[in-house]
Structures are given as structure tokens and as C-alpha cells.
Amino acid sequence: MEPETTRRAATGSETLPEELADALVRIQRLIRRRLRGGMSVPRLRGAEVELLRLVQSRPGIGISDAARALHLAGNSVSTLVNQLARAGYLLRETDPADRRAARLQLTEAAEERLGDWQRRRAELVVRQVSGLDEADREALRAALPALRKLAAGLHEEAEEAERSRRRPGETDGDRRRPTETGGDRRRPTETGGDRRRPTIMTEVQTP
């Protein structure tokens, strides 16, 4: 390989992570922006959408498992559950094996909203991909396995980081002990305020 060719290849390898991350973020942001247009219902925040999609893929999931899957504090997920239940998007069913625990299910309204969002997203992406030439479409198709592996690696790294933060002998449920029924265990301050301030993603996101 010629020196100049080698230098360009090395430079491309060094800039790939930043270019890839920028492209993925930009695509996601633009898709959200397009799908928000014409919405007649209140927007949901990113964490709310993530929780709904998780319950859609894993009906009956409990709050502790949802917290681990989303890498959020348990009481943050309890807060999200309360908000989405009040909005008519989540149902809390009693776990027959443990009546203190709740199992989460989507309501019909949530199923319809997610289904409509997924349909419109697919239509949008189909339109854009169909505008590319055959070589670009093949390049995207060929990149999918690598992108899936990248997503799996990021997920595993997040799981490992969570495991490393636990104290010796601590179980999954010990570190984050949410209210399993999704109820509110807040202790108000003397002025009536809320001393619990869970960290919740605030990025506005469709659906």
C-alpha cells in the first residue's frame, strides 16, 4: 500500500467513531422531527417512549426488570409508570405469584399510538431509502449486521457497568428497590415539596 493511501486509511479509521455517532444521532433526530409534525396528542418524553416500547416487546414485565433494562433508577421507572398510567397508556396488573408486585401491560390506546408511530416511521424510511441508488441501498443493507453488533456491545457494556457498581453480595433487586406496584412512596417535605428527585430523560420524543 502506498504511503499516502496508508495515511488516508489511518485517518479514516480514526474519524470513523465520531462520524458514525454523528450520523446516527442526526438520523434519529430528523426522523423524530418529521414524525412529530401534525401530531394531535401531547408528546411523550424519551424515557416514556422507551418504557412503552419495552412493555410492548415484553408484556407483563415488572418494574425492577424494566429499571434494569432501561438503566434507570427503580423509583424513576415507578414515576414513569404512574405518569403513563394516568395518561391511559399503561395498566398495572397484580402478579399472581407475588401480590405485592405489578406486571405492566399496554392499553389499547398505547398499542394504537405505538402502531401508528411505527407505521409512519417505516413509511418515512422507505421513502428516503428508495431515493438512494442501488449501491447505497446495498451498502446500508451490508452495514446492518455490524450495527446490530455495535448495539449489542453497547448494551453489554452498560450491563457490565451496572454489575460493577453493585456492592459485594448485592442482588439485582437490592440496589434499586422501586415500589413494585408503581405506587407513590414519596415522603413530602415540611413545606409539601417532594424530596425524591429521580433522574428521568427529558428529551422530547415521538410517538
C-alpha positions, -999 to +999 in steps of 0.1 A: +000+000+000+013+034-009+022+058+020-005+083+010-031+056+008-020+042+041-022+077+057-058+082+043-069+048+056-055+055+090-072+089+091-105+074+081-102+048+108-095+075+134-125+096+124-150+067+119-163+066+155-171+103+155-186+103+120-207+072+128-220+086+160-228+119+144-247+103+115-267+080+138-277+109+161-286+131+131-308+104+115-326+097+148-332+134+154-345+141+119-368+111+120-383+123+153-387+158+139-406+146+109-428+122+128-438+150+153-453+170+125-491+170+126-494+153+160-527+160+177-518+143+210-494+155+237-458+145+231-441+119+252-406+122+266-379+099+255-380+077+287-417+074+285-415+061+249-387+037+258-408+023+286-438+018+264-417+001+237-401-021+263-435-032+277-447-038+241-418-062+235-420-078+270-456-077+281-460-083+318-425-071+327-421-059+363-409-025+374-375-038+387-368-056+354-379-026+335-355-004+355-326-027+347-335-029+310-337+009+307-307+015+330-328+039+352-333+041+389-362+020+401-381+049+416-377+068+383-394+039+365-421+039+392-427+076+384-429+069+347-454+041+353-476+065+373-475+091+346-482+067+318-510+050+338-526+084+344-523+092+307-541+059+299-512+041+283-502+016+309-520-010+330-507-024+363-518-060+368-511-079+401-486-106+398-503-139+408-471-152+422-465-121+443-494-098+450-471-070+461-457-068+426-472-054+395-469-066+359-471-039+332-493-041+301-501-016+274-535-003+270-553-003+236-546+035+233-509+028+238-509+000+212-526+022+187-502+051+193-471+029+190-485+011+160-493+044+142-458+057+150-441+026+138-461+026+106-453+063+099-416+057+107-414+028+083-431+048+055-407+077+061-376+055+060-389+036+029-393+069+010-358+080+019-341+047+012-359+043-021-343+076-032-308+062-029-291+044-057-287+006-057-251+008-045-261+029-015-290+006-006-267-024-007-242-006+015-269+001+041-280-035+040-245-048+043-239-025+074-269-038+093-252-068+109-223-046+121-247-020+135-266-047+154-233-060+169-224-024+179-258-021+196-253-054+214-218-044+225-231-011+239-259-029+258-234-054+273-211-027+284-239-009+301-249-041+318-213-047+330-210-012+343-242-018+363-229-050+377-196-034+387-214-007+407-231-032+430-217-040+464-204-075+471-233-098+478-259-073+465-286-087+443-303-071+413-332-060+434-312-047+464-296-017+448-328-002+433-358-011+452-387+006+434-423+005+446-433-027+427-469-018+424-459+015+408-474+034+438-460+065+452-438+062+483-427+098+484-421+115+517-431+151+514-410+178+530-425+200+557-434+226+530-453+199+510-425+195+484-411+163+471-377+152+484-374+125+458-359+137+426-355+108+402-334+112+371-356+110+341-346+116+305-363+148+294-356+147+257-389+151+238-395+121+215-423+107+194-447+089+194 
